[in-house]
Amino acid sequence: MKKRLIVIGGGPGGYTAALRASQLGAEVTLIEKGELGGTCLNVGCIPTKSLLESSQVWAKSRQWYPEATAREVPWSSILKRKELAVSQLRKGVQGLLRAGKIKVIKGTASLAGGKTVTVAGEEALSLQADAIILATGSRPSLPPIEGMNLPGVVTSDELLSIQSLPKRLAIIGGGVIGVELATVCSELGVSVHVIEAADRILPNMDTQISQQLKDHLEKQKVVFSLGKKLEKILEKGGGSLELSLSGGESVEADLVLVAVGRAAVLEPLQLERAGVEVVRGKVKVNAYQQTNQPGIYAIGDCASPIMLAHVAMAEGKIAAEHALGLAVEPLNYDLVPQGIYSHPEAAMVGLTSEEARNRGFDIEEGIFPLMASGKALVSGETTGFLKVIADKKYGRLLGIHLLAPHATEMISEASLGLTLEATIDEIIKTVYPHPTIAEGIQEAALAIKGQAIHLP
């Protein structure tokens, strides 16, 4: 008899878990209250990257061929292009689930104790399963600060579909979402001011990446207030908003984007009815994504220490395979690549220099600046560098950090290298195509030995 598996949530983690379970022969039901594809496809990764592609093309065109570009930003066309990509990919997910013979139910699911799930939708349902995977994702966090409910204060969910661009945008938060949308809006001519409580943007990234990207964005006229906390937002009249910051600073804007992080969506699940444990706002799981209740798993933003679509997908496979009795390896979170699709892009995998030293490694670093890259020069994108961090004793790769065009693509090779425990000698022996940005990774490895070819 087939095992019955219910997945609650149709985002990247949920539909991946459902498809993997179907491949393994399970009878799978997926319950989704909104659109298939979750945050990533509908209000996250895909729409943001579409806007970034459009804004970069627009900005480069204006820079290189000013006589050929119109005066006004074609915002409605940019939105249509984004919506087309989202719609097409959503149909793709529907097709995959249909091909996998997965039953999709529209509605809000909650746990009813044991392995029973109730669904409130077009009709009320009560479903039994052998295993349940929770994949309910997250939503934008709104801090309890005066003025958060004012018109003109939005999250990324709303900004991605706003009907006209503001003249002045204030962004609360200098993390990934804040930096990516600062890139889009500044490239489209919006005056952008980023407010960040930490003393640098992207505080989890390599410090040099953080500093160089900030410097680059400042050249694009983005203003930063770092080490400042938002105290309140007030209406100024005429659609204008005033942000009061710690230290007495104030900022005026026509629109305020709140991008201070995301919170797990747990309330509809009624976890208490099944006795599922929650710790610090997320479902508590072990290395195999099991909750404290047998047969109930949780993946992605509602449970994971890293809120990224590809992490949710990896966790979804682990949960599905474990639930169906396969021997699986836990995810090594040290080897999860992370990317920021700003211009230039930033990406990393492995340890930063500080983390490596804190773990007791004696390290060595090699850096190749993009100013020495022929491909970067012809692309007109010479801001950035490629950094390799290795263990000094054996030369084993510990981390690779990139600030460069296509960094989010190149980081896959770096991830493979770290997964295979490659050394800098193996990178040096590899033949890289020329001219490419990626050959700079080899140059960075050579720089550790003082043998870089394209550096003086």
C-alpha positions as a Python dict, from the first residue, in 0.01 Angstrom:
ca = {
    (1, 'M'): (0, 0, 0),
    (2, 'K'): (128, 344, -92),
    (3, 'K'): (230, 577, 188),
    (4, 'R'): (10, 886, 210),
    (5, 'L'): (199, 1214, 246),
    (6, 'I'): (49, 1561, 293),
    (7, 'V'): (251, 1875, 221),
    (8, 'I'): (114, 2201, 361),
    (9, 'G'): (245, 2488, 149),
    (10, 'G'): (321, 2507, -225),
    (11, 'G'): (637, 2718, -224),
    (12, 'P'): (980, 2596, -344),
    (13, 'G'): (1027, 2369, -42),
    (14, 'G'): (673, 2236, -45),
    (15, 'Y'): (643, 2154, -413),
    (16, 'T'): (995, 2006, -418),
    (17, 'A'): (906, 1779, -125),
    (18, 'A'): (584, 1679, -296),
    (19, 'L'): (754, 1599, -626),
    (20, 'R'): (1034, 1400, -458),
    (21, 'A'): (782, 1201, -254),
    (22, 'S'): (585, 1130, -571),
    (23, 'Q'): (904, 1008, -743),
    (24, 'L'): (948, 767, -451),
    (25, 'G'): (599, 625, -498),
    (26, 'A'): (400, 807, -231),
    (27, 'E'): (40, 918, -268),
    (28, 'V'): (88, 1293, -226),
    (29, 'T'): (-157, 1573, -145),
    (30, 'L'): (-40, 1935, -147),
    (31, 'I'): (-248, 2206, 22),
    (32, 'E'): (-193, 2572, -64),
    (33, 'K'): (-411, 2867, 38),
    (34, 'G'): (-259, 3115, -206),
    (35, 'E'): (-73, 3086, -534),
    (36, 'L'): (159, 2796, -607),
    (37, 'G'): (524, 2897, -594),
    (38, 'G'): (510, 3070, -255),
    (39, 'T'): (704, 3380, -167),
    (40, 'C'): (994, 3302, -401),
    (41, 'L'): (791, 3283, -719),
    (42, 'N'): (515, 3534, -643),
    (43, 'V'): (659, 3812, -424),
    (44, 'G'): (1027, 3728, -380),
    (45, 'C'): (1313, 3589, -586),
    (46, 'I'): (1159, 3579, -933),
    (47, 'P'): (983, 3919, -946),
    (48, 'T'): (1280, 4090, -780),
    (49, 'K'): (1528, 3942, -1027),
    (50, 'S'): (1304, 4039, -1318),
    (51, 'L'): (1301, 4400, -1196),
    (52, 'L'): (1680, 4391, -1146),
    (53, 'E'): (1736, 4266, -1501),
    (54, 'S'): (1515, 4544, -1636),
    (55, 'S'): (1669, 4818, -1424),
    (56, 'Q'): (2023, 4719, -1525),
    (57, 'V'): (1937, 4710, -1895),
    (58, 'W'): (1770, 5052, -1860),
    (59, 'A'): (2061, 5202, -1665),
    (60, 'K'): (2325, 5064, -1904),
    (61, 'S'): (2130, 5181, -2206),
    (62, 'R'): (2103, 5532, -2066),
    (63, 'Q'): (2474, 5531, -1984),
    (64, 'W'): (2598, 5386, -2312),
    (65, 'Y'): (2338, 5508, -2561),
    (66, 'P'): (2164, 5812, -2409),
    (67, 'E'): (2041, 5931, -2746),
    (68, 'A'): (1845, 5607, -2799),
    (69, 'T'): (1652, 5596, -2472),
    (70, 'A'): (1324, 5761, -2386),
    (71, 'R'): (1308, 6018, -2110),
    (72, 'E'): (1061, 5834, -1888),
    (73, 'V'): (1121, 5500, -1723),
    (74, 'P'): (887, 5244, -1891),
    (75, 'W'): (767, 5120, -1552),
    (76, 'S'): (440, 4965, -1675),
    (77, 'S'): (632, 4761, -1934),
    (78, 'I'): (881, 4656, -1668),
    (79, 'L'): (592, 4536, -1450),
    (80, 'K'): (433, 4348, -1740),
    (81, 'R'): (761, 4169, -1812),
    (82, 'K'): (785, 4068, -1447),
    (83, 'E'): (424, 3947, -1433),
    (84, 'L'): (472, 3742, -1751),
    (85, 'A'): (771, 3561, -1600),
    (86, 'V'): (583, 3491, -1276),
    (87, 'S'): (274, 3368, -1460),
    (88, 'Q'): (476, 3138, -1686),
    (89, 'L'): (671, 2985, -1399),
    (90, 'R'): (353, 2938, -1192),
    (91, 'K'): (201, 2740, -1480),
    (92, 'G'): (524, 2540, -1490),
    (93, 'V'): (485, 2440, -1124),
    (94, 'Q'): (122, 2345, -1187),
    (95, 'G'): (233, 2128, -1479),
    (96, 'L'): (503, 1956, -1275),
    (97, 'L'): (258, 1873, -996),
    (98, 'R'): (4, 1746, -1248),
    (99, 'A'): (268, 1528, -1415),
    (100, 'G'): (366, 1395, -1074),
    (101, 'K'): (1, 1297, -1009),
    (102, 'I'): (-3, 1513, -698),
    (103, 'K'): (-344, 1616, -571),
    (104, 'V'): (-350, 1992, -512),
    (105, 'I'): (-614, 2133, -275),
    (106, 'K'): (-683, 2505, -243),
    (107, 'G'): (-745, 2602, 117),
    (108, 'T'): (-604, 2677, 460),
    (109, 'A'): (-470, 2369, 637),
    (110, 'S'): (-437, 2310, 1009),
    (111, 'L'): (-328, 2019, 1223),
    (112, 'A'): (-601, 1836, 1413),
    (113, 'G'): (-386, 1604, 1623),
    (114, 'G'): (-207, 1285, 1529),
    (115, 'K'): (-164, 1279, 1151),
    (116, 'T'): (-495, 1441, 1069),
    (117, 'V'): (-513, 1763, 868),
    (118, 'T'): (-826, 1973, 829),
    (119, 'V'): (-871, 2208, 536),
    (120, 'A'): (-1090, 2517, 522),
    (121, 'G'): (-1155, 2603, 160),
    (122, 'E'): (-1431, 2567, -95),
    (123, 'E'): (-1533, 2265, 108),
    (124, 'A'): (-1429, 2154, 457),
    (125, 'L'): (-1206, 1848, 451),
    (126, 'S'): (-1045, 1615, 702),
    (127, 'L'): (-749, 1419, 565),
    (128, 'Q'): (-539, 1137, 710),
    (129, 'A'): (-172, 1081, 627),
    (130, 'D'): (124, 862, 717),
    (131, 'A'): (347, 1169, 719),
    (132, 'I'): (299, 1546, 706),
    (133, 'I'): (546, 1808, 587),
    (134, 'L'): (492, 2167, 702),
    (135, 'A'): (616, 2423, 448),
    (136, 'T'): (416, 2736, 524),
    (137, 'G'): (693, 2987, 455),
    (138, 'S'): (721, 3338, 593),
    (139, 'R'): (589, 3693, 561),
    (140, 'P'): (756, 4034, 597),
    (141, 'S'): (816, 4148, 956),
    (142, 'L'): (680, 4483, 1069),
    (143, 'P'): (853, 4618, 1382),
    (144, 'P'): (628, 4775, 1650),
    (145, 'I'): (719, 5134, 1566),
    (146, 'E'): (485, 5433, 1547),
    (147, 'G'): (375, 5507, 1192),
    (148, 'M'): (407, 5157, 1047),
    (149, 'N'): (39, 5162, 949),
    (150, 'L'): (52, 5492, 758),
    (151, 'P'): (-33, 5508, 388),
    (152, 'G'): (293, 5504, 196),
    (153, 'V'): (462, 5252, 426),
    (154, 'V'): (496, 4923, 238),
    (155, 'T'): (675, 4589, 245),
    (156, 'S'): (849, 4424, -49),
    (157, 'D'): (522, 4241, -128),
    (158, 'E'): (359, 4572, -222),
    (159, 'L'): (665, 4745, -371),
    (160, 'L'): (712, 4473, -632),
    (161, 'S'): (377, 4565, -790),
    (162, 'I'): (352, 4936, -715),
    (163, 'Q'): (185, 5120, -1003),
    (164, 'S'): (420, 5419, -1019),
    (165, 'L'): (769, 5484, -889),
    (166, 'P'): (815, 5738, -606),
    (167, 'K'): (1058, 6026, -638),
    (168, 'R'): (1205, 5957, -293),
    (169, 'L'): (1223, 5612, -134),
    (170, 'A'): (1340, 5538, 221),
    (171, 'I'): (1435, 5176, 288),
    (172, 'I'): (1439, 5048, 645),
    (173, 'G'): (1695, 4767, 646),
    (174, 'G'): (2025, 4721, 465),
    (175, 'G'): (2000, 4343, 425),
    (176, 'V'): (1947, 4147, 106),
    (177, 'I'): (1597, 4276, 25),
    (178, 'G'): (1689, 4636, 104),
    (179, 'V'): (2007, 4631, -105),
    (180, 'E'): (1845, 4460, -406),
    (181, 'L'): (1551, 4702, -416),
    (182, 'A'): (1783, 4998, -357),
    (183, 'T'): (1967, 4881, -671),
    (184, 'V'): (1648, 4858, -877),
    (185, 'C'): (1510, 5194, -772),
    (186, 'S'): (1836, 5389, -795),
    (187, 'E'): (1899, 5252, -1145),
    (188, 'L'): (1551, 5373, -1242),
    (189, 'G'): (1620, 5723, -1116),
    (190, 'V'): (1455, 5712, -772),
    (191, 'S'): (1629, 5898, -491),
    (192, 'V'): (1703, 5621, -236),
    (193, 'H'): (1797, 5651, 133),
    (194, 'V'): (1882, 5328, 322),
    (195, 'I'): (1860, 5317, 702),
    (196, 'E'): (2035, 5026, 877),
    (197, 'A'): (2071, 4963, 1250),
    (198, 'A'): (2404, 4778, 1210),
    (199, 'D'): (2722, 4966, 1129),
    (200, 'R'): (2736, 4817, 778),
    (201, 'I'): (2505, 4684, 511),
    (202, 'L'): (2481, 4307, 458),
    (203, 'P'): (2626, 4233, 802),
    (204, 'N'): (2645, 3857, 733),
    (205, 'M'): (2864, 3899, 427),
    (206, 'D'): (3240, 3946, 391),
    (207, 'T'): (3333, 4292, 524),
    (208, 'Q'): (3510, 4395, 202),
    (209, 'I'): (3205, 4304, -4),
    (210, 'S'): (2988, 4506, 230),
    (211, 'Q'): (3213, 4812, 206),
    (212, 'Q'): (3276, 4802, -169),
    (213, 'L'): (2911, 4750, -252),
    (214, 'K'): (2813, 5040, -28),
    (215, 'D'): (3076, 5260, -194),
    (216, 'H'): (2947, 5160, -537),
    (217, 'L'): (2584, 5231, -448),
    (218, 'E'): (2684, 5568, -307),
    (219, 'K'): (2831, 5651, -648),
    (220, 'Q'): (2483, 5569, -783),
    (221, 'K'): (2356, 5838, -540),
    (222, 'V'): (2212, 5598, -278),
    (223, 'V'): (2241, 5759, 68),
    (224, 'F'): (2309, 5544, 375),
    (225, 'S'): (2239, 5607, 743),
    (226, 'L'): (2422, 5326, 922),
    (227, 'G'): (2412, 5252, 1293),
    (228, 'K'): (2077, 5433, 1306),
    (229, 'K'): (1746, 5302, 1437),
    (230, 'L'): (1406, 5412, 1315),
    (231, 'E'): (1210, 5568, 1603),
    (232, 'K'): (888, 5676, 1431),
    (233, 'I'): (728, 5776, 1101),
    (234, 'L'): (506, 6085, 1073),
    (235, 'E'): (286, 6227, 797),
    (236, 'K'): (414, 6559, 666),
    (237, 'G'): (126, 6645, 434),
    (238, 'G'): (113, 6632, 56),
    (239, 'G'): (190, 6260, 62),
    (240, 'S'): (527, 6313, 225),
    (241, 'L'): (654, 6109, 521),
    (242, 'E'): (917, 6199, 779),
    (243, 'L'): (1131, 5931, 945),
    (244, 'S'): (1285, 6013, 1282),
    (245, 'L'): (1608, 5823, 1346),
    (246, 'S'): (1818, 5772, 1656),
    (247, 'G'): (2071, 6050, 1708),
    (248, 'G'): (1824, 6318, 1600),
    (249, 'E'): (1854, 6258, 1223),
    (250, 'S'): (1541, 6281, 1009),
    (251, 'V'): (1472, 6165, 655),
    (252, 'E'): (1187, 6267, 421),
    (253, 'A'): (1042, 6031, 166),
    (254, 'D'): (738, 5975, -55),
    (255, 'L'): (742, 5600, 9),
    (256, 'V'): (890, 5389, 290),
    (257, 'L'): (990, 5028, 232),
    (258, 'V'): (1016, 4818, 547),
    (259, 'A'): (1270, 4541, 483),
    (260, 'V'): (1384, 4430, 827),
    (261, 'G'): (1342, 4057, 785),
    (262, 'R'): (1073, 3792, 767),
    (263, 'A'): (871, 3593, 1021),
    (264, 'A'): (755, 3231, 992),
    (265, 'V'): (387, 3177, 912),
    (266, 'L'): (267, 2937, 1182),
    (267, 'E'): (-67, 3062, 1316),
    (268, 'P'): (-300, 2888, 1066),
    (269, 'L'): (-140, 2549, 1140),
    (270, 'Q'): (-264, 2540, 1501),
    (271, 'L'): (49, 2349, 1596),
    (272, 'E'): (-62, 2319, 1958),
    (273, 'R'): (-336, 2076, 1859),
    (274, 'A'): (-69, 1830, 1743),
    (275, 'G'): (180, 1919, 2016),
    (276, 'V'): (444, 2044, 1770),
    (277, 'E'): (719, 2238, 1948),
    (278, 'V'): (809, 2594, 1846),
    (279, 'V'): (1134, 2769, 1943),
    (280, 'R'): (1200, 3140, 1885),
    (281, 'G'): (914, 3172, 1636),
    (282, 'K'): (999, 2867, 1423),
    (283, 'V'): (909, 2499, 1423),
    (284, 'K'): (1183, 2306, 1601),
    (285, 'V'): (1333, 2029, 1384),
    (286, 'N'): (1628, 1791, 1395),
    (287, 'A'): (1885, 1728, 1121),
    (288, 'Y'): (1629, 1525, 923),
    (289, 'Q'): (1363, 1798, 944),
    (290, 'Q'): (1160, 1596, 1197),
    (291, 'T'): (959, 1784, 1455),
    (292, 'N'): (913, 1648, 1806),
    (293, 'Q'): (601, 1464, 1681),
    (294, 'P'): (658, 1135, 1490),
    (295, 'G'): (578, 1163, 1121),
    (296, 'I'): (550, 1542, 1118),
    (297, 'Y'): (828, 1731, 941),
    (298, 'A'): (892, 2102, 879),
    (299, 'I'): (1104, 2270, 611),
    (300, 'G'): (1188, 2608, 466),
    (301, 'D'): (1123, 2948, 621),
    (302, 'C'): (886, 2813, 888),
    (303, 'A'): (1166, 2603, 1038),
    (304, 'S'): (1504, 2664, 874),
    (305, 'P'): (1796, 2866, 1013),
    (306, 'I'): (1849, 3008, 661),
    (307, 'M'): (1551, 3158, 479),
    (308, 'L'): (1644, 3088, 117),
    (309, 'A'): (1449, 2907, -155),
    (310, 'H'): (1730, 2666, -239),
    (311, 'V'): (1768, 2576, 129),
    (312, 'A'): (1395, 2502, 147),
    (313, 'M'): (1425, 2282, -163),
    (314, 'A'): (1715, 2088, -11),
    (315, 'E'): (1529, 2046, 317),
    (316, 'G'): (1217, 1937, 127),
    (317, 'K'): (1407, 1651, -37),
    (318, 'I'): (1554, 1544, 297),
    (319, 'A'): (1213, 1546, 465),
    (320, 'A'): (1040, 1354, 184),
    (321, 'E'): (1313, 1091, 161),
    (322, 'H'): (1335, 1044, 537),
    (323, 'A'): (957, 1021, 570),
    (324, 'L'): (956, 746, 308),
    (325, 'G'): (1229, 545, 476),
    (326, 'L'): (1540, 637, 277),
    (327, 'A'): (1878, 684, 444),
    (328, 'V'): (1961, 1054, 397),
    (329, 'E'): (2243, 1287, 493),
    (330, 'P'): (2163, 1605, 685),
    (331, 'L'): (2219, 1938, 511),
    (332, 'N'): (2557, 2103, 582),
    (333, 'Y'): (2457, 2466, 631),
    (334, 'D'): (2823, 2574, 609),
    (335, 'L'): (2812, 2482, 240),
    (336, 'V'): (2496, 2672, 149),
    (337, 'P'): (2573, 2938, -114),
    (338, 'Q'): (2415, 3278, -71),
    (339, 'G'): (2362, 3538, -340),
    (340, 'I'): (2262, 3901, -360),
    (341, 'Y'): (2146, 4017, -700),
    (342, 'S'): (2257, 4377, -668),
    (343, 'H'): (2475, 4535, -938),
    (344, 'P'): (2744, 4415, -902),
    (345, 'E'): (2618, 4087, -764),
    (346, 'A'): (2754, 3947, -439),
    (347, 'A'): (2781, 3579, -350),
    (348, 'M'): (2950, 3363, -92),
    (349, 'V'): (2991, 3004, 18),
    (350, 'G'): (3178, 2869, 317),
    (351, 'L'): (3337, 3074, 592),
    (352, 'T'): (3431, 3439, 605),
    (353, 'S'): (3783, 3525, 722),
    (354, 'E'): (3650, 3614, 1066),
    (355, 'E'): (3451, 3292, 1100),
    (356, 'A'): (3748, 3081, 988),
    (357, 'R'): (3980, 3242, 1244),
    (358, 'N'): (3718, 3207, 1517),
    (359, 'R'): (3702, 2833, 1441),
    (360, 'G'): (4076, 2804, 1489),
    (361, 'F'): (4195, 2790, 1128),
    (362, 'D'): (4527, 2942, 1027),
    (363, 'I'): (4414, 3092, 696),
    (364, 'E'): (4554, 3249, 384),
    (365, 'E'): (4364, 3468, 138),
    (366, 'G'): (4399, 3556, -228),
    (367, 'I'): (4214, 3843, -396),
    (368, 'F'): (4175, 3927, -765),
    (369, 'P'): (4031, 4274, -832),
    (370, 'L'): (3797, 4314, -1129),
    (371, 'M'): (3993, 4616, -1248),
    (372, 'A'): (4242, 4356, -1383),
    (373, 'S'): (3972, 4152, -1564),
    (374, 'G'): (3933, 4198, -1939),
    (375, 'K'): (3576, 4062, -1935),
    (376, 'A'): (3477, 4299, -1655),
    (377, 'L'): (3624, 4591, -1849),
    (378, 'V'): (3427, 4521, -2168),
    (379, 'S'): (3112, 4472, -1957),
    (380, 'G'): (3163, 4812, -1800),
    (381, 'E'): (3148, 4652, -1455),
    (382, 'T'): (3490, 4673, -1293),
    (383, 'T'): (3372, 4726, -935),
    (384, 'G'): (3441, 4423, -718),
    (385, 'F'): (3678, 4136, -657),
    (386, 'L'): (3703, 3758, -616),
    (387, 'K'): (3839, 3626, -288),
    (388, 'V'): (3957, 3276, -200),
    (389, 'I'): (4013, 3173, 163),
    (390, 'A'): (4205, 2853, 235),
    (391, 'D'): (4344, 2656, 524),
    (392, 'K'): (4717, 2740, 537),
    (393, 'K'): (4826, 2391, 642),
    (394, 'Y'): (4661, 2183, 367),
    (395, 'G'): (4538, 2446, 122),
    (396, 'R'): (4177, 2324, 157),
    (397, 'L'): (3916, 2576, 49),
    (398, 'L'): (3727, 2730, 339),
    (399, 'G'): (3536, 3007, 167),
    (400, 'I'): (3489, 3191, -161),
    (401, 'H'): (3346, 3542, -171),
    (402, 'L'): (3257, 3725, -490),
    (403, 'L'): (3153, 4079, -574),
    (404, 'A'): (3123, 4070, -949),
    (405, 'P'): (2890, 4043, -1248),
    (406, 'H'): (2736, 3694, -1253),
    (407, 'A'): (2865, 3619, -903),
    (408, 'T'): (2543, 3433, -826),
    (409, 'E'): (2613, 3198, -1118),
    (410, 'M'): (2984, 3153, -1044),
    (411, 'I'): (2923, 3062, -681),
    (412, 'S'): (2788, 2721, -792),
    (413, 'E'): (3138, 2615, -898),
    (414, 'A'): (3270, 2737, -564),
    (415, 'S'): (3002, 2536, -383),
    (416, 'L'): (3105, 2222, -568),
    (417, 'G'): (3468, 2287, -480),
    (418, 'L'): (3394, 2320, -110),
    (419, 'T'): (3164, 2017, -114),
    (420, 'L'): (3444, 1810, -269),
    (421, 'E'): (3694, 1954, -18),
    (422, 'A'): (3904, 2091, -305),
    (423, 'T'): (4236, 2264, -248),
    (424, 'I'): (4378, 2579, -403),
    (425, 'D'): (4624, 2357, -598),
    (426, 'E'): (4328, 2188, -766),
    (427, 'I'): (4180, 2524, -861),
    (428, 'I'): (4517, 2627, -1002),
    (429, 'K'): (4539, 2306, -1212),
    (430, 'T'): (4191, 2366, -1359),
    (431, 'V'): (4180, 2529, -1704),
    (432, 'Y'): (3948, 2832, -1710),
    (433, 'P'): (3811, 2988, -2030),
    (434, 'H'): (3934, 3336, -2126),
    (435, 'P'): (3805, 3601, -2119),
    (436, 'T'): (3566, 3533, -1831),
    (437, 'I'): (3499, 3675, -1489),
    (438, 'A'): (3533, 3322, -1347),
    (439, 'E'): (3903, 3296, -1439),
    (440, 'G'): (3957, 3548, -1160),
    (441, 'I'): (3888, 3269, -908),
    (442, 'Q'): (4197, 3091, -1037),
    (443, 'E'): (4393, 3417, -1025),
    (444, 'A'): (4285, 3465, -662),
    (445, 'A'): (4409, 3113, -581),
    (446, 'L'): (4737, 3188, -760),
    (447, 'A'): (4766, 3514, -564),
    (448, 'I'): (4788, 3308, -243),
    (449, 'K'): (5110, 3161, -378),
    (450, 'G'): (5232, 3493, -521),
    (451, 'Q'): (5189, 3354, -876),
    (452, 'A'): (4896, 3551, -1020),
    (453, 'I'): (4949, 3607, -1392),
    (454, 'H'): (4736, 3915, -1442),
    (455, 'L'): (4844, 4105, -1132),
    (456, 'P'): (5170, 4301, -1101),
}
